[in-house]
Amino acid sequence: MSDLTPLRLVWLGLAGLGLAAAFGASAVPRGASEIIALIALGIWCLVETMVRRNWWALATLPAMFFGAGFALPLYLFIRSRRIE
């Protein structure tokens, strides 16, 4: 049985895109690293919200319009609180 779940394949695919962006592959547009990071954060936020039922974490999704530098720390702040 394979350990590669669909979610793990998504992470691996995004990592491959990020690597291509880091090396400036011609098929990857400029600014792609930020977009890839935001996609990964959005998926992570949704999956974690479904698992942990931490509905406040969904506030991260609109925060992503301000960039990963704002959304990721906000998500980690919300995620680190005690869930009741």
PDB file with one MODEL, atoms N, CA, C and O in Angstrom:
MODEL        1
ATOM      1  N   MET A   1       0.836  -1.185   0.000  1.00  0.00           N
ATOM      2  CA  MET A   1       0.000   0.000   0.000  1.00  0.00           C
ATOM      3  C   MET A   1       0.885   1.254   0.000  1.00  0.00           C
ATOM      4  O   MET A   1       1.875   1.328   0.727  1.00  0.00           O
ATOM      5  N   SER A   2       0.520   2.204  -0.803  1.00  0.00           N
ATOM      6  CA  SER A   2       1.328   3.413  -0.950  1.00  0.00           C
ATOM      7  C   SER A   2       1.018   4.419   0.158  1.00  0.00           C
ATOM      8  O   SER A   2      -0.115   4.541   0.623  1.00  0.00           O
ATOM      9  N   ASP A   3       2.045   5.116   0.550  1.00  0.00           N
ATOM     10  CA  ASP A   3       1.904   6.153   1.569  1.00  0.00           C
ATOM     11  C   ASP A   3       1.564   7.501   0.931  1.00  0.00           C
ATOM     12  O   ASP A   3       1.431   8.504   1.633  1.00  0.00           O
ATOM     13  N   LEU A   4       1.422   7.527  -0.389  1.00  0.00           N
ATOM     14  CA  LEU A   4       1.144   8.777  -1.084  1.00  0.00           C
ATOM     15  C   LEU A   4      -0.360   8.999  -1.202  1.00  0.00           C
ATOM     16  O   LEU A   4      -1.002   8.546  -2.149  1.00  0.00           O
ATOM     17  N   THR A   5      -0.901   9.706  -0.219  1.00  0.00           N
ATOM     18  CA  THR A   5      -2.316  10.057  -0.247  1.00  0.00           C
ATOM     19  C   THR A   5      -2.507  11.208  -1.239  1.00  0.00           C
ATOM     20  O   THR A   5      -1.535  11.857  -1.626  1.00  0.00           O
ATOM     21  N   PRO A   6      -3.745  11.462  -1.650  1.00  0.00           N
ATOM     22  CA  PRO A   6      -3.965  12.594  -2.557  1.00  0.00           C
ATOM     23  C   PRO A   6      -3.452  13.920  -1.997  1.00  0.00           C
ATOM     24  O   PRO A   6      -2.905  14.739  -2.736  1.00  0.00           O
ATOM     25  N   LEU A   7      -3.627  14.128  -0.704  1.00  0.00           N
ATOM     26  CA  LEU A   7      -3.138  15.379  -0.103  1.00  0.00           C
ATOM     27  C   LEU A   7      -1.618  15.454  -0.157  1.00  0.00           C
ATOM     28  O   LEU A   7      -1.064  16.511  -0.459  1.00  0.00           O
ATOM     29  N   ARG A   8      -0.939  14.355   0.129  1.00  0.00           N
ATOM     30  CA  ARG A   8       0.525  14.350   0.062  1.00  0.00           C
ATOM     31  C   ARG A   8       1.006  14.578  -1.362  1.00  0.00           C
ATOM     32  O   ARG A   8       2.044  15.207  -1.572  1.00  0.00           O
ATOM     33  N   LEU A   9       0.264  14.073  -2.345  1.00  0.00           N
ATOM     34  CA  LEU A   9       0.614  14.329  -3.741  1.00  0.00           C
ATOM     35  C   LEU A   9       0.465  15.810  -4.090  1.00  0.00           C
ATOM     36  O   LEU A   9       1.257  16.357  -4.857  1.00  0.00           O
ATOM     37  N   VAL A  10      -0.559  16.455  -3.518  1.00  0.00           N
ATOM     38  CA  VAL A  10      -0.726  17.903  -3.723  1.00  0.00           C
ATOM     39  C   VAL A  10       0.475  18.638  -3.155  1.00  0.00           C
ATOM     40  O   VAL A  10       1.025  19.523  -3.812  1.00  0.00           O
ATOM     41  N   TRP A  11       0.894  18.284  -1.935  1.00  0.00           N
ATOM     42  CA  TRP A  11       2.059  18.948  -1.323  1.00  0.00           C
ATOM     43  C   TRP A  11       3.300  18.748  -2.189  1.00  0.00           C
ATOM     44  O   TRP A  11       4.078  19.679  -2.397  1.00  0.00           O
ATOM     45  N   LEU A  12       3.476  17.534  -2.688  1.00  0.00           N
ATOM     46  CA  LEU A  12       4.640  17.243  -3.520  1.00  0.00           C
ATOM     47  C   LEU A  12       4.591  18.019  -4.836  1.00  0.00           C
ATOM     48  O   LEU A  12       5.613  18.526  -5.298  1.00  0.00           O
ATOM     49  N   GLY A  13       3.421  18.110  -5.428  1.00  0.00           N
ATOM     50  CA  GLY A  13       3.269  18.885  -6.658  1.00  0.00           C
ATOM     51  C   GLY A  13       3.566  20.366  -6.446  1.00  0.00           C
ATOM     52  O   GLY A  13       4.239  20.994  -7.264  1.00  0.00           O
ATOM     53  N   LEU A  14       3.057  20.921  -5.339  1.00  0.00           N
ATOM     54  CA  LEU A  14       3.330  22.324  -5.034  1.00  0.00           C
ATOM     55  C   LEU A  14       4.814  22.547  -4.750  1.00  0.00           C
ATOM     56  O   LEU A  14       5.371  23.579  -5.122  1.00  0.00           O
ATOM     57  N   ALA A  15       5.449  21.582  -4.093  1.00  0.00           N
ATOM     58  CA  ALA A  15       6.891  21.688  -3.854  1.00  0.00           C
ATOM     59  C   ALA A  15       7.647  21.686  -5.178  1.00  0.00           C
ATOM     60  O   ALA A  15       8.604  22.443  -5.343  1.00  0.00           O
ATOM     61  N   GLY A  16       7.229  20.845  -6.121  1.00  0.00           N
ATOM     62  CA  GLY A  16       7.860  20.824  -7.435  1.00  0.00           C
ATOM     63  C   GLY A  16       7.688  22.143  -8.169  1.00  0.00           C
ATOM     64  O   GLY A  16       8.626  22.633  -8.798  1.00  0.00           O
ATOM     65  N   LEU A  17       6.491  22.721  -8.091  1.00  0.00           N
ATOM     66  CA  LEU A  17       6.269  24.036  -8.703  1.00  0.00           C
ATOM     67  C   LEU A  17       7.124  25.103  -8.038  1.00  0.00           C
ATOM     68  O   LEU A  17       7.675  25.975  -8.710  1.00  0.00           O
ATOM     69  N   GLY A  18       7.232  25.031  -6.714  1.00  0.00           N
ATOM     70  CA  GLY A  18       8.063  25.994  -5.990  1.00  0.00           C
ATOM     71  C   GLY A  18       9.516  25.874  -6.372  1.00  0.00           C
ATOM     72  O   GLY A  18      10.213  26.881  -6.489  1.00  0.00           O
ATOM     73  N   LEU A  19       9.984  24.656  -6.568  1.00  0.00           N
ATOM     74  CA  LEU A  19      11.366  24.447  -6.987  1.00  0.00           C
ATOM     75  C   LEU A  19      11.595  25.001  -8.385  1.00  0.00           C
ATOM     76  O   LEU A  19      12.620  25.630  -8.651  1.00  0.00           O
ATOM     77  N   ALA A  20      10.640  24.768  -9.277  1.00  0.00           N
ATOM     78  CA  ALA A  20      10.747  25.308 -10.631  1.00  0.00           C
ATOM     79  C   ALA A  20      10.766  26.831 -10.599  1.00  0.00           C
ATOM     80  O   ALA A  20      11.505  27.462 -11.354  1.00  0.00           O
ATOM     81  N   ALA A  21       9.945  27.428  -9.718  1.00  0.00           N
ATOM     82  CA  ALA A  21       9.922  28.883  -9.596  1.00  0.00           C
ATOM     83  C   ALA A  21      11.242  29.404  -9.040  1.00  0.00           C
ATOM     84  O   ALA A  21      11.712  30.468  -9.441  1.00  0.00           O
ATOM     85  N   ALA A  22      11.837  28.653  -8.118  1.00  0.00           N
ATOM     86  CA  ALA A  22      13.097  29.094  -7.517  1.00  0.00           C
ATOM     87  C   ALA A  22      14.229  29.121  -8.535  1.00  0.00           C
ATOM     88  O   ALA A  22      15.132  29.954  -8.455  1.00  0.00           O
ATOM     89  N   PHE A  23      14.169  28.206  -9.486  1.00  0.00           N
ATOM     90  CA  PHE A  23      15.213  28.158 -10.509  1.00  0.00           C
ATOM     91  C   PHE A  23      14.852  28.954 -11.748  1.00  0.00           C
ATOM     92  O   PHE A  23      15.576  28.926 -12.743  1.00  0.00           O
ATOM     93  N   GLY A  24      13.730  29.665 -11.690  1.00  0.00           N
ATOM     94  CA  GLY A  24      13.358  30.554 -12.787  1.00  0.00           C
ATOM     95  C   GLY A  24      13.011  29.837 -14.074  1.00  0.00           C
ATOM     96  O   GLY A  24      13.359  30.305 -15.158  1.00  0.00           O
ATOM     97  N   ALA A  25      12.332  28.711 -13.971  1.00  0.00           N
ATOM     98  CA  ALA A  25      11.914  27.991 -15.174  1.00  0.00           C
ATOM     99  C   ALA A  25      11.037  28.897 -16.027  1.00  0.00           C
ATOM    100  O   ALA A  25      10.204  29.637 -15.503  1.00  0.00           O
ATOM    101  N   SER A  26      11.223  28.838 -17.317  1.00  0.00           N
ATOM    102  CA  SER A  26      10.521  29.753 -18.214  1.00  0.00           C
ATOM    103  C   SER A  26       9.002  29.557 -18.196  1.00  0.00           C
ATOM    104  O   SER A  26       8.257  30.485 -18.511  1.00  0.00           O
ATOM    105  N   ALA A  27       8.542  28.371 -17.832  1.00  0.00           N
ATOM    106  CA  ALA A  27       7.102  28.110 -17.819  1.00  0.00           C
ATOM    107  C   ALA A  27       6.419  28.659 -16.566  1.00  0.00           C
ATOM    108  O   ALA A  27       5.191  28.694 -16.489  1.00  0.00           O
ATOM    109  N   VAL A  28       7.217  29.086 -15.584  1.00  0.00           N
ATOM    110  CA  VAL A  28       6.663  29.569 -14.319  1.00  0.00           C
ATOM    111  C   VAL A  28       6.776  31.096 -14.280  1.00  0.00           C
ATOM    112  O   VAL A  28       7.881  31.632 -14.366  1.00  0.00           O
ATOM    113  N   PRO A  29       5.645  31.803 -14.151  1.00  0.00           N
ATOM    114  CA  PRO A  29       5.689  33.271 -14.163  1.00  0.00           C
ATOM    115  C   PRO A  29       6.355  33.853 -12.918  1.00  0.00           C
ATOM    116  O   PRO A  29       6.467  33.187 -11.888  1.00  0.00           O
ATOM    117  N   ARG A  30       6.796  35.110 -13.031  1.00  0.00           N
ATOM    118  CA  ARG A  30       7.376  35.803 -11.886  1.00  0.00           C
ATOM    119  C   ARG A  30       6.321  35.956 -10.797  1.00  0.00           C
ATOM    120  O   ARG A  30       5.136  36.117 -11.091  1.00  0.00           O
ATOM    121  N   GLY A  31       6.743  35.906  -9.564  1.00  0.00           N
ATOM    122  CA  GLY A  31       5.817  36.008  -8.441  1.00  0.00           C
ATOM    123  C   GLY A  31       5.113  34.699  -8.130  1.00  0.00           C
ATOM    124  O   GLY A  31       4.228  34.650  -7.276  1.00  0.00           O
ATOM    125  N   ALA A  32       5.505  33.649  -8.818  1.00  0.00           N
ATOM    126  CA  ALA A  32       4.837  32.363  -8.628  1.00  0.00           C
ATOM    127  C   ALA A  32       5.092  31.790  -7.242  1.00  0.00           C
ATOM    128  O   ALA A  32       4.240  31.081  -6.705  1.00  0.00           O
ATOM    129  N   SER A  33       6.234  32.078  -6.657  1.00  0.00           N
ATOM    130  CA  SER A  33       6.537  31.540  -5.330  1.00  0.00           C
ATOM    131  C   SER A  33       5.510  31.998  -4.305  1.00  0.00           C
ATOM    132  O   SER A  33       5.065  31.209  -3.472  1.00  0.00           O
ATOM    133  N   GLU A  34       5.137  33.252  -4.363  1.00  0.00           N
ATOM    134  CA  GLU A  34       4.124  33.780  -3.432  1.00  0.00           C
ATOM    135  C   GLU A  34       2.783  33.103  -3.667  1.00  0.00           C
ATOM    136  O   GLU A  34       2.089  32.748  -2.714  1.00  0.00           O
ATOM    137  N   ILE A  35       2.420  32.923  -4.918  1.00  0.00           N
ATOM    138  CA  ILE A  35       1.145  32.284  -5.248  1.00  0.00           C
ATOM    139  C   ILE A  35       1.143  30.832  -4.795  1.00  0.00           C
ATOM    140  O   ILE A  35       0.151  30.352  -4.247  1.00  0.00           O
ATOM    141  N   ILE A  36       2.247  30.130  -5.022  1.00  0.00           N
ATOM    142  CA  ILE A  36       2.351  28.729  -4.604  1.00  0.00           C
ATOM    143  C   ILE A  36       2.251  28.633  -3.082  1.00  0.00           C
ATOM    144  O   ILE A  36       1.573  27.748  -2.560  1.00  0.00           O
ATOM    145  N   ALA A  37       2.916  29.531  -2.375  1.00  0.00           N
ATOM    146  CA  ALA A  37       2.851  29.528  -0.916  1.00  0.00           C
ATOM    147  C   ALA A  37       1.425  29.793  -0.431  1.00  0.00           C
ATOM    148  O   ALA A  37       0.967  29.165   0.524  1.00  0.00           O
ATOM    149  N   LEU A  38       0.733  30.711  -1.077  1.00  0.00           N
ATOM    150  CA  LEU A  38      -0.643  31.017  -0.683  1.00  0.00           C
ATOM    151  C   LEU A  38      -1.585  29.854  -0.977  1.00  0.00           C
ATOM    152  O   LEU A  38      -2.498  29.588  -0.195  1.00  0.00           O
ATOM    153  N   ILE A  39      -1.378  29.165  -2.082  1.00  0.00           N
ATOM    154  CA  ILE A  39      -2.200  27.993  -2.388  1.00  0.00           C
ATOM    155  C   ILE A  39      -1.984  26.913  -1.328  1.00  0.00           C
ATOM    156  O   ILE A  39      -2.941  26.319  -0.831  1.00  0.00           O
ATOM    157  N   ALA A  40      -0.718  26.666  -0.990  1.00  0.00           N
ATOM    158  CA  ALA A  40      -0.409  25.657   0.029  1.00  0.00           C
ATOM    159  C   ALA A  40      -1.024  26.043   1.374  1.00  0.00           C
ATOM    160  O   ALA A  40      -1.596  25.198   2.063  1.00  0.00           O
ATOM    161  N   LEU A  41      -0.906  27.313   1.744  1.00  0.00           N
ATOM    162  CA  LEU A  41      -1.479  27.777   3.005  1.00  0.00           C
ATOM    163  C   LEU A  41      -2.994  27.637   2.999  1.00  0.00           C
ATOM    164  O   LEU A  41      -3.584  27.228   3.998  1.00  0.00           O
ATOM    165  N   GLY A  42      -3.625  27.973   1.886  1.00  0.00           N
ATOM    166  CA  GLY A  42      -5.082  27.870   1.798  1.00  0.00           C
ATOM    167  C   GLY A  42      -5.566  26.441   1.943  1.00  0.00           C
ATOM    168  O   GLY A  42      -6.531  26.172   2.658  1.00  0.00           O
ATOM    169  N   ILE A  43      -4.889  25.522   1.262  1.00  0.00           N
ATOM    170  CA  ILE A  43      -5.266  24.108   1.371  1.00  0.00           C
ATOM    171  C   ILE A  43      -5.042  23.614   2.787  1.00  0.00           C
ATOM    172  O   ILE A  43      -5.896  22.935   3.357  1.00  0.00           O
ATOM    173  N   TRP A  44      -3.889  23.956   3.357  1.00  0.00           N
ATOM    174  CA  TRP A  44      -3.579  23.534   4.724  1.00  0.00           C
ATOM    175  C   TRP A  44      -4.631  24.069   5.695  1.00  0.00           C
ATOM    176  O   TRP A  44      -5.110  23.336   6.560  1.00  0.00           O
ATOM    177  N   CYS A  45      -4.987  25.332   5.553  1.00  0.00           N
ATOM    178  CA  CYS A  45      -5.977  25.949   6.433  1.00  0.00           C
ATOM    179  C   CYS A  45      -7.313  25.213   6.336  1.00  0.00           C
ATOM    180  O   CYS A  45      -7.942  24.923   7.354  1.00  0.00           O
ATOM    181  N   LEU A  46      -7.739  24.913   5.120  1.00  0.00           N
ATOM    182  CA  LEU A  46      -9.023  24.213   4.951  1.00  0.00           C
ATOM    183  C   LEU A  46      -8.995  22.807   5.536  1.00  0.00           C
ATOM    184  O   LEU A  46      -9.939  22.395   6.210  1.00  0.00           O
ATOM    185  N   VAL A  47      -7.919  22.070   5.283  1.00  0.00           N
ATOM    186  CA  VAL A  47      -7.817  20.704   5.795  1.00  0.00           C
ATOM    187  C   VAL A  47      -7.762  20.706   7.318  1.00  0.00           C
ATOM    188  O   VAL A  47      -8.468  19.934   7.966  1.00  0.00           O
ATOM    189  N   GLU A  48      -6.938  21.558   7.883  1.00  0.00           N
ATOM    190  CA  GLU A  48      -6.822  21.633   9.343  1.00  0.00           C
ATOM    191  C   GLU A  48      -8.134  22.080   9.980  1.00  0.00           C
ATOM    192  O   GLU A  48      -8.494  21.609  11.059  1.00  0.00           O
ATOM    193  N   THR A  49      -8.842  22.981   9.320  1.00  0.00           N
ATOM    194  CA  THR A  49     -10.118  23.442   9.867  1.00  0.00           C
ATOM    195  C   THR A  49     -11.121  22.299   9.915  1.00  0.00           C
ATOM    196  O   THR A  49     -11.864  22.161  10.887  1.00  0.00           O
ATOM    197  N   MET A  50     -11.143  21.485   8.875  1.00  0.00           N
ATOM    198  CA  MET A  50     -12.060  20.352   8.868  1.00  0.00           C
ATOM    199  C   MET A  50     -11.698  19.332   9.942  1.00  0.00           C
ATOM    200  O   MET A  50     -12.587  18.745  10.559  1.00  0.00           O
ATOM    201  N   VAL A  51     -10.417  19.116  10.169  1.00  0.00           N
ATOM    202  CA  VAL A  51      -9.974  18.124  11.144  1.00  0.00           C
ATOM    203  C   VAL A  51     -10.160  18.632  12.575  1.00  0.00           C
ATOM    204  O   VAL A  51     -10.700  17.927  13.427  1.00  0.00           O
ATOM    205  N   ARG A  52      -9.708  19.860  12.828  1.00  0.00           N
ATOM    206  CA  ARG A  52      -9.709  20.386  14.194  1.00  0.00           C
ATOM    207  C   ARG A  52     -10.976  21.152  14.551  1.00  0.00           C
ATOM    208  O   ARG A  52     -11.191  21.472  15.720  1.00  0.00           O
ATOM    209  N   ARG A  53     -11.807  21.447  13.574  1.00  0.00           N
ATOM    210  CA  ARG A  53     -13.030  22.238  13.797  1.00  0.00           C
ATOM    211  C   ARG A  53     -12.723  23.600  14.412  1.00  0.00           C
ATOM    212  O   ARG A  53     -13.490  24.123  15.221  1.00  0.00           O
ATOM    213  N   ASN A  54     -11.598  24.155  14.015  1.00  0.00           N
ATOM    214  CA  ASN A  54     -11.186  25.474  14.474  1.00  0.00           C
ATOM    215  C   ASN A  54     -11.654  26.495  13.431  1.00  0.00           C
ATOM    216  O   ASN A  54     -10.882  26.922  12.574  1.00  0.00           O
ATOM    217  N   TRP A  55     -12.908  26.869  13.519  1.00  0.00           N
ATOM    218  CA  TRP A  55     -13.532  27.689  12.485  1.00  0.00           C
ATOM    219  C   TRP A  55     -12.906  29.066  12.359  1.00  0.00           C
ATOM    220  O   TRP A  55     -12.975  29.677  11.293  1.00  0.00           O
ATOM    221  N   TRP A  56     -12.301  29.564  13.417  1.00  0.00           N
ATOM    222  CA  TRP A  56     -11.641  30.877  13.344  1.00  0.00           C
ATOM    223  C   TRP A  56     -10.488  30.880  12.346  1.00  0.00           C
ATOM    224  O   TRP A  56     -10.134  31.930  11.810  1.00  0.00           O
ATOM    225  N   ALA A  57      -9.911  29.730  12.098  1.00  0.00           N
ATOM    226  CA  ALA A  57      -8.784  29.641  11.158  1.00  0.00           C
ATOM    227  C   ALA A  57      -9.195  30.037   9.739  1.00  0.00           C
ATOM    228  O   ALA A  57      -8.346  30.406   8.928  1.00  0.00           O
ATOM    229  N   LEU A  58     -10.484  29.963   9.438  1.00  0.00           N
ATOM    230  CA  LEU A  58     -10.954  30.369   8.115  1.00  0.00           C
ATOM    231  C   LEU A  58     -10.742  31.865   7.859  1.00  0.00           C
ATOM    232  O   LEU A  58     -10.800  32.312   6.713  1.00  0.00           O
ATOM    233  N   ALA A  59     -10.498  32.634   8.917  1.00  0.00           N
ATOM    234  CA  ALA A  59     -10.190  34.057   8.751  1.00  0.00           C
ATOM    235  C   ALA A  59      -8.897  34.253   7.971  1.00  0.00           C
ATOM    236  O   ALA A  59      -8.631  35.342   7.461  1.00  0.00           O
ATOM    237  N   THR A  60      -8.104  33.207   7.882  1.00  0.00           N
ATOM    238  CA  THR A  60      -6.858  33.274   7.128  1.00  0.00           C
ATOM    239  C   THR A  60      -7.120  33.428   5.632  1.00  0.00           C
ATOM    240  O   THR A  60      -6.335  34.067   4.932  1.00  0.00           O
ATOM    241  N   LEU A  61      -8.204  32.855   5.141  1.00  0.00           N
ATOM    242  CA  LEU A  61      -8.462  32.879   3.692  1.00  0.00           C
ATOM    243  C   LEU A  61      -8.577  34.299   3.141  1.00  0.00           C
ATOM    244  O   LEU A  61      -7.884  34.607   2.170  1.00  0.00           O
ATOM    245  N   PRO A  62      -9.405  35.181   3.697  1.00  0.00           N
ATOM    246  CA  PRO A  62      -9.412  36.549   3.166  1.00  0.00           C
ATOM    247  C   PRO A  62      -8.119  37.305   3.467  1.00  0.00           C
ATOM    248  O   PRO A  62      -7.766  38.234   2.740  1.00  0.00           O
ATOM    249  N   ALA A  63      -7.413  36.923   4.522  1.00  0.00           N
ATOM    250  CA  ALA A  63      -6.140  37.578   4.862  1.00  0.00           C
ATOM    251  C   ALA A  63      -5.075  37.308   3.809  1.00  0.00           C
ATOM    252  O   ALA A  63      -4.094  38.045   3.711  1.00  0.00           O
ATOM    253  N   MET A  64      -5.266  36.247   3.015  1.00  0.00           N
ATOM    254  CA  MET A  64      -4.274  35.919   1.999  1.00  0.00           C
ATOM    255  C   MET A  64      -4.200  36.968   0.899  1.00  0.00           C
ATOM    256  O   MET A  64      -3.212  37.010   0.166  1.00  0.00           O
ATOM    257  N   PHE A  65      -5.209  37.810   0.764  1.00  0.00           N
ATOM    258  CA  PHE A  65      -5.156  38.897  -0.214  1.00  0.00           C
ATOM    259  C   PHE A  65      -4.053  39.895   0.128  1.00  0.00           C
ATOM    260  O   PHE A  65      -3.608  40.645  -0.740  1.00  0.00           O
ATOM    261  N   PHE A  66      -3.613  39.911   1.373  1.00  0.00           N
ATOM    262  CA  PHE A  66      -2.531  40.805   1.796  1.00  0.00           C
ATOM    263  C   PHE A  66      -1.172  40.133   1.714  1.00  0.00           C
ATOM    264  O   PHE A  66      -0.154  40.761   2.004  1.00  0.00           O
ATOM    265  N   GLY A  67      -1.140  38.856   1.320  1.00  0.00           N
ATOM    266  CA  GLY A  67       0.108  38.147   1.116  1.00  0.00           C
ATOM    267  C   GLY A  67       0.391  37.113   2.194  1.00  0.00           C
ATOM    268  O   GLY A  67      -0.224  37.102   3.260  1.00  0.00           O
ATOM    269  N   ALA A  68       1.346  36.245   1.876  1.00  0.00           N
ATOM    270  CA  ALA A  68       1.713  35.168   2.784  1.00  0.00           C
ATOM    271  C   ALA A  68       2.372  35.698   4.059  1.00  0.00           C
ATOM    272  O   ALA A  68       2.257  35.085   5.121  1.00  0.00           O
ATOM    273  N   GLY A  69       3.051  36.822   3.953  1.00  0.00           N
ATOM    274  CA  GLY A  69       3.710  37.402   5.122  1.00  0.00           C
ATOM    275  C   GLY A  69       2.735  37.824   6.206  1.00  0.00           C
ATOM    276  O   GLY A  69       3.115  37.910   7.374  1.00  0.00           O
ATOM    277  N   PHE A  70       1.505  38.087   5.849  1.00  0.00           N
ATOM    278  CA  PHE A  70       0.462  38.414   6.826  1.00  0.00           C
ATOM    279  C   PHE A  70      -0.370  37.177   7.169  1.00  0.00           C
ATOM    280  O   PHE A  70      -0.661  36.922   8.337  1.00  0.00           O
ATOM    281  N   ALA A  71      -0.748  36.414   6.146  1.00  0.00           N
ATOM    282  CA  ALA A  71      -1.679  35.305   6.348  1.00  0.00           C
ATOM    283  C   ALA A  71      -1.075  34.159   7.152  1.00  0.00           C
ATOM    284  O   ALA A  71      -1.752  33.597   8.014  1.00  0.00           O
ATOM    285  N   LEU A  72       0.175  33.802   6.894  1.00  0.00           N
ATOM    286  CA  LEU A  72       0.777  32.670   7.608  1.00  0.00           C
ATOM    287  C   LEU A  72       0.931  32.961   9.098  1.00  0.00           C
ATOM    288  O   LEU A  72       0.510  32.138   9.911  1.00  0.00           O
ATOM    289  N   PRO A  73       1.514  34.093   9.493  1.00  0.00           N
ATOM    290  CA  PRO A  73       1.585  34.358  10.940  1.00  0.00           C
ATOM    291  C   PRO A  73       0.199  34.461  11.589  1.00  0.00           C
ATOM    292  O   PRO A  73       0.016  34.028  12.727  1.00  0.00           O
ATOM    293  N   LEU A  74      -0.773  35.030  10.871  1.00  0.00           N
ATOM    294  CA  LEU A  74      -2.130  35.103  11.410  1.00  0.00           C
ATOM    295  C   LEU A  74      -2.692  33.709  11.622  1.00  0.00           C
ATOM    296  O   LEU A  74      -3.291  33.432  12.661  1.00  0.00           O
ATOM    297  N   TYR A  75      -2.503  32.822  10.640  1.00  0.00           N
ATOM    298  CA  TYR A  75      -2.986  31.452  10.774  1.00  0.00           C
ATOM    299  C   TYR A  75      -2.322  30.754  11.962  1.00  0.00           C
ATOM    300  O   TYR A  75      -2.994  30.080  12.743  1.00  0.00           O
ATOM    301  N   LEU A  76      -1.021  30.912  12.096  1.00  0.00           N
ATOM    302  CA  LEU A  76      -0.315  30.275  13.208  1.00  0.00           C
ATOM    303  C   LEU A  76      -0.774  30.835  14.551  1.00  0.00           C
ATOM    304  O   LEU A  76      -0.865  30.098  15.533  1.00  0.00           O
ATOM    305  N   PHE A  77      -1.061  32.128  14.598  1.00  0.00           N
ATOM    306  CA  PHE A  77      -1.598  32.737  15.819  1.00  0.00           C
ATOM    307  C   PHE A  77      -2.944  32.125  16.171  1.00  0.00           C
ATOM    308  O   PHE A  77      -3.172  31.740  17.318  1.00  0.00           O
ATOM    309  N   ILE A  78      -3.839  32.031  15.190  1.00  0.00           N
ATOM    310  CA  ILE A  78      -5.164  31.462  15.437  1.00  0.00           C
ATOM    311  C   ILE A  78      -5.062  29.982  15.799  1.00  0.00           C
ATOM    312  O   ILE A  78      -5.753  29.510  16.701  1.00  0.00           O
ATOM    313  N   ARG A  79      -4.201  29.256  15.096  1.00  0.00           N
ATOM    314  CA  ARG A  79      -4.071  27.814  15.312  1.00  0.00           C
ATOM    315  C   ARG A  79      -3.479  27.498  16.669  1.00  0.00           C
ATOM    316  O   ARG A  79      -3.774  26.445  17.234  1.00  0.00           O
ATOM    317  N   SER A  80      -2.668  28.363  17.199  1.00  0.00           N
ATOM    318  CA  SER A  80      -1.983  28.062  18.461  1.00  0.00           C
ATOM    319  C   SER A  80      -2.866  28.284  19.689  1.00  0.00           C
ATOM    320  O   SER A  80      -2.462  27.949  20.803  1.00  0.00           O
ATOM    321  N   ARG A  81      -4.047  28.835  19.506  1.00  0.00           N
ATOM    322  CA  ARG A  81      -4.916  29.028  20.666  1.00  0.00           C
ATOM    323  C   ARG A  81      -5.538  27.703  21.074  1.00  0.00           C
ATOM    324  O   ARG A  81      -5.643  26.777  20.269  1.00  0.00           O
ATOM    325  N   ARG A  82      -5.940  27.626  22.304  1.00  0.00           N
ATOM    326  CA  ARG A  82      -6.573  26.421  22.838  1.00  0.00           C
ATOM    327  C   ARG A  82      -7.984  26.295  22.274  1.00  0.00           C
ATOM    328  O   ARG A  82      -8.760  27.251  22.292  1.00  0.00           O
ATOM    329  N   ILE A  83      -8.302  25.118  21.779  1.00  0.00           N
ATOM    330  CA  ILE A  83      -9.634  24.863  21.235  1.00  0.00           C
ATOM    331  C   ILE A  83     -10.513  24.290  22.339  1.00  0.00           C
ATOM    332  O   ILE A  83     -10.127  23.344  23.026  1.00  0.00           O
ATOM    333  N   GLU A  84     -11.690  24.868  22.502  1.00  0.00           N
ATOM    334  CA  GLU A  84     -12.583  24.439  23.570  1.00  0.00           C
ATOM    335  C   GLU A  84     -13.633  23.491  23.074  1.00  0.00           C
ATOM    336  O   GLU A  84     -14.470  23.034  23.853  1.00  0.00           O
TER     337      GLU A  84
ENDMDL
END
